[in-house]
Amino acid sequence: MTNLACGRFTLDLAAPRIMAIVNLTDDSFSGDGLRGDARAALRRAEQALEEGSDLLDLGAESTRPGSDPVPEAQEIERIVAAVEALRPLNAPISVDTCKPAVMRAALAAGADMINDIAGFTAPGAMEAVAASSCALCVMHMRGEPRTMQREPHYDDVVAEVAAWLGERVAALQAAGVAPDRIVLDPGFGFGKSVAHNYSILKHFQRFAIDGLPLLAGLSRKSMLGAVTGKATDERLIASVVGAALAVEHGARIVRVHDVAATREALQIWRACFEAK
């Protein structure tokens, strides 16, 4: 499946796309939180688009390991203000949330995609999005952000995550969501050890359930620091290499902090891919 129905847009995923992170939180793990400042979000979004981003991903609740939930009203206020500020940029806007009320508010404000770390499992989540035209990013997470990294265990992480994603695809389709609206994300770092994360990366294509497109989000994550020994703000090279490897293994969208560097890496990947 090469086209993704995404709200106001139809995205051609024949070539990999870059999703830029626009973080509205107070306590981002990567230190780039904008504390709900919609004007700062607009500036960051404009820069990301100038650097070559194809989508913008807004998040107003930190999902780093050990993080606490944000009050729903505050999350809605920040998301709605940012969506309204970014809509004139004429670029697809994704909203990262697992709360049905936030999903509804984001869609009413004009969001084009909902990116749910809980895979639309919360009561009312599927109902909040099913009748809309937005794209849905279905991510796997074991546990919740506050506790997910406390000794996560799988007998076979690839098989178990793939099976779970398949169940969520079936549930969404039963709720009336067309396949061309769905993107799948196995959830690097969300209830996985370092070894689990690299197994997922190595076997990434296994998660393309029914040929649905895959999203990879490993930018600046601890799985990179565990190998390189680099601090979060020193993981540019590792993040770019990780994004390129994810694309090589089937990712159609990569969610990143560093757009310009990722764009250059994918230009080189594409030149190699298209060479005779």
C-alpha positions as CSV (number, residue, x, y, z in Angstrom):
1,M,0.0,0.0,0.0
2,T,1.7,3.2,-1.2
3,N,-0.9,5.9,-0.4
4,L,-2.0,7.0,3.0
5,A,-5.3,8.8,3.5
6,C,-4.3,11.5,6.0
7,G,-7.1,14.1,6.6
8,R,-6.7,16.9,4.1
9,F,-3.9,15.0,2.3
10,T,-3.1,11.8,0.5
11,L,0.5,10.9,1.2
12,D,2.5,8.9,-1.4
13,L,4.6,6.5,0.6
14,A,6.4,5.0,-2.3
15,A,9.4,7.1,-1.0
16,P,10.1,7.3,2.7
17,R,8.7,10.3,4.5
18,I,10.0,12.3,7.5
19,M,7.8,13.2,10.4
20,A,9.2,16.1,12.5
21,I,8.7,16.0,16.3
22,V,7.2,19.3,17.6
23,N,7.2,18.7,21.4
24,L,4.9,20.9,23.5
25,T,5.7,19.2,26.8
26,D,7.5,20.5,29.9
27,D,9.6,17.4,30.5
28,S,10.7,16.0,27.1
29,F,13.4,13.3,27.5
30,S,15.3,15.0,24.6
31,G,15.2,18.4,26.2
32,D,13.3,20.0,23.4
33,G,10.0,20.6,25.1
34,L,8.2,23.9,24.3
35,R,6.0,24.1,27.4
36,G,2.9,24.7,25.4
37,D,4.1,27.7,23.5
38,A,2.1,27.7,20.2
39,R,4.3,30.5,18.7
40,A,7.4,28.5,19.4
41,A,5.8,25.4,18.0
42,L,5.0,27.4,14.8
43,R,8.6,28.5,14.5
44,R,9.9,24.9,15.0
45,A,7.4,23.6,12.5
46,E,8.4,26.2,9.9
47,Q,12.1,25.3,10.4
48,A,11.3,21.5,10.1
49,L,9.4,22.1,6.8
50,E,12.3,24.2,5.4
51,E,14.7,21.4,6.3
52,G,12.5,18.8,4.4
53,S,10.0,17.4,6.8
54,D,6.8,15.9,5.2
55,L,4.7,15.7,8.4
56,L,4.6,17.4,11.8
57,D,3.9,15.5,15.0
58,L,2.6,17.4,17.9
59,G,2.7,16.0,21.4
60,A,1.6,17.7,24.7
61,E,2.2,14.8,27.1
62,S,5.6,13.3,27.8
63,T,5.8,9.6,27.2
64,R,9.3,9.1,28.3
65,P,9.9,6.2,30.8
66,G,8.8,7.2,34.2
67,S,6.7,10.2,33.1
68,D,3.4,11.1,34.7
69,P,0.2,11.9,32.8
70,V,-0.7,15.5,32.0
71,P,-4.2,16.8,33.0
72,E,-6.6,16.3,30.1
73,A,-7.7,19.9,30.0
74,Q,-4.1,21.1,29.8
75,E,-3.3,18.7,27.0
76,I,-6.3,19.8,25.0
77,E,-5.6,23.5,25.4
78,R,-2.0,23.1,24.2
79,I,-2.9,20.7,21.3
80,V,-5.7,22.8,20.0
81,A,-3.7,26.1,20.1
82,A,-0.8,24.4,18.3
83,V,-3.0,22.7,15.6
84,E,-4.7,26.0,14.9
85,A,-1.3,27.8,14.6
86,L,0.2,25.1,12.3
87,R,-2.8,24.5,9.9
88,P,-1.9,27.5,7.6
89,L,1.4,25.8,6.9
90,N,-0.5,23.4,4.6
91,A,1.4,20.3,5.9
92,P,-0.1,17.2,7.5
93,I,-0.4,17.6,11.2
94,S,-0.2,14.5,13.5
95,V,-1.2,14.6,17.1
96,D,0.4,12.2,19.6
97,T,-2.1,11.3,22.3
98,C,-3.8,8.3,23.8
99,K,-6.8,10.2,25.3
100,P,-10.1,10.0,23.3
101,A,-11.2,13.5,24.4
102,V,-7.9,15.0,23.2
103,M,-8.3,13.0,19.9
104,R,-11.7,14.6,19.4
105,A,-10.5,18.1,20.2
106,A,-7.5,17.7,17.9
107,L,-9.6,16.5,15.0
108,A,-12.1,19.3,15.5
109,A,-9.2,21.8,15.4
110,G,-8.0,20.3,12.1
111,A,-5.5,17.5,12.8
112,D,-4.8,15.1,10.0
113,M,-3.4,12.1,11.9
114,I,-3.8,10.7,15.4
115,N,-0.6,8.9,16.7
116,D,-1.6,6.7,19.7
117,I,1.1,5.1,21.7
118,A,-1.6,2.8,23.2
119,G,-2.9,1.6,19.8
120,F,-6.4,3.0,20.3
121,T,-7.1,0.6,23.2
122,A,-8.5,3.2,25.6
123,P,-12.3,3.0,26.0
124,G,-13.8,5.4,23.4
125,A,-10.5,5.8,21.4
126,M,-11.7,3.9,18.3
127,E,-15.0,5.7,18.4
128,A,-13.3,9.1,18.6
129,V,-11.5,8.5,15.3
130,A,-13.4,5.9,13.3
131,A,-15.8,8.2,11.5
132,S,-13.2,10.8,10.7
133,S,-10.9,11.1,7.6
134,C,-7.7,11.2,9.7
135,A,-4.8,8.7,9.4
136,L,-4.1,6.5,12.5
137,C,-0.7,5.5,13.7
138,V,-1.2,2.3,15.8
139,M,1.8,1.9,18.2
140,H,2.6,-1.1,20.4
141,M,3.4,-0.4,24.1
142,R,3.5,-2.9,26.9
143,G,2.4,-1.3,30.2
144,E,2.3,2.5,30.6
145,P,5.0,5.1,30.4
146,R,5.4,5.4,34.2
147,T,6.2,1.6,34.5
148,M,6.9,0.2,31.1
149,Q,10.7,-0.1,31.4
150,R,10.6,-2.2,34.6
151,E,12.1,-5.4,33.3
152,P,10.0,-5.9,30.2
153,H,9.7,-9.6,29.2
154,Y,8.7,-11.4,26.0
155,D,9.2,-15.0,24.9
156,D,9.5,-13.8,21.3
157,V,9.3,-10.0,21.0
158,V,8.9,-9.9,17.2
159,A,6.1,-12.5,17.1
160,E,4.3,-11.0,20.1
161,V,4.4,-7.4,18.9
162,A,3.4,-8.4,15.4
163,A,0.4,-10.4,16.7
164,W,-0.7,-7.5,18.9
165,L,-0.6,-5.1,15.9
166,G,-2.5,-7.6,13.8
167,E,-5.3,-7.7,16.5
168,R,-5.5,-3.9,16.6
169,V,-5.7,-3.7,12.8
170,A,-8.6,-6.2,12.8
171,A,-10.4,-4.2,15.6
172,L,-10.0,-0.9,13.8
173,Q,-11.2,-2.4,10.5
174,A,-14.2,-3.9,12.3
175,A,-15.0,-0.4,13.6
176,G,-15.1,0.9,10.1
177,V,-11.5,2.3,9.6
178,A,-10.3,1.8,6.0
179,P,-6.9,0.1,5.6
180,D,-5.5,3.1,3.7
181,R,-5.8,5.2,6.9
182,I,-3.6,2.9,9.1
183,V,0.2,3.1,9.8
184,L,1.8,0.7,12.2
185,D,4.6,1.4,14.7
186,P,6.1,-1.5,16.8
187,G,7.1,1.1,19.5
188,F,10.9,1.3,20.1
189,G,11.5,1.8,23.7
190,F,8.0,1.4,24.9
191,G,8.1,-1.6,27.2
192,K,11.2,-3.1,25.5
193,S,14.8,-3.8,26.6
194,V,17.7,-2.8,24.4
195,A,17.9,-6.3,23.0
196,H,14.2,-6.2,22.2
197,N,14.6,-2.9,20.4
198,Y,17.4,-4.2,18.1
199,S,15.5,-7.4,17.4
200,I,12.5,-5.2,16.3
201,L,14.8,-3.1,14.1
202,K,16.5,-6.2,12.5
203,H,13.1,-7.8,11.7
204,F,11.2,-4.5,11.1
205,Q,9.5,-5.7,7.9
206,R,7.7,-8.4,9.9
207,F,5.4,-5.7,11.4
208,A,3.9,-4.7,8.0
209,I,0.6,-6.5,8.7
210,D,-1.4,-6.9,5.6
211,G,1.1,-4.8,3.7
212,L,0.3,-1.7,5.8
213,P,3.0,1.0,6.0
214,L,5.4,1.2,8.9
215,L,6.5,4.1,11.1
216,A,9.8,4.0,13.0
217,G,10.5,6.3,16.0
218,L,14.0,5.8,17.4
219,S,15.4,9.3,17.3
220,R,17.7,10.0,20.3
221,K,16.3,7.1,22.3
222,S,18.2,5.2,25.0
223,M,18.7,2.1,22.7
224,L,21.1,4.3,20.8
225,G,22.9,5.6,23.9
226,A,23.2,2.0,25.2
227,V,25.4,1.1,22.2
228,T,27.3,4.4,21.7
229,G,27.6,5.6,25.2
230,K,26.4,9.0,24.1
231,A,24.2,11.3,26.1
232,T,20.7,12.2,24.7
233,D,21.9,15.5,23.0
234,E,24.9,13.7,21.4
235,R,22.9,11.1,19.5
236,L,22.6,12.8,16.1
237,I,24.8,10.3,14.2
238,A,23.2,7.3,15.9
239,S,19.7,8.7,15.2
240,V,20.4,9.3,11.5
241,V,21.9,5.8,11.1
242,G,18.9,4.3,12.9
243,A,16.5,6.1,10.7
244,A,18.3,4.9,7.6
245,L,18.4,1.3,8.8
246,A,14.7,1.5,9.6
247,V,14.0,2.6,6.0
248,E,16.3,-0.1,4.6
249,H,14.2,-2.6,6.6
250,G,10.8,-1.2,5.4
251,A,9.9,1.9,7.3
252,R,7.8,4.4,5.2
253,I,7.8,7.1,7.8
254,V,10.6,8.0,10.2
255,R,9.8,10.2,13.2
256,V,12.8,12.4,14.0
257,H,14.1,15.4,15.9
258,D,16.9,16.2,13.4
259,V,15.2,16.7,10.1
260,A,18.0,18.1,7.9
261,A,20.5,15.4,8.8
262,T,17.9,12.7,8.3
263,R,16.9,14.1,4.9
264,E,20.5,14.0,3.7
265,A,20.8,10.4,4.9
266,L,17.7,9.4,3.0
267,Q,18.8,11.2,-0.1
268,I,21.9,9.0,-0.1
269,W,19.8,5.9,0.7
270,R,17.5,6.7,-2.2
271,A,20.4,7.3,-4.7
272,C,21.8,3.8,-3.8
273,F,18.3,2.2,-3.9
274,E,17.7,3.6,-7.4
275,A,21.1,2.9,-8.8
276,K,21.3,0.4,-11.7
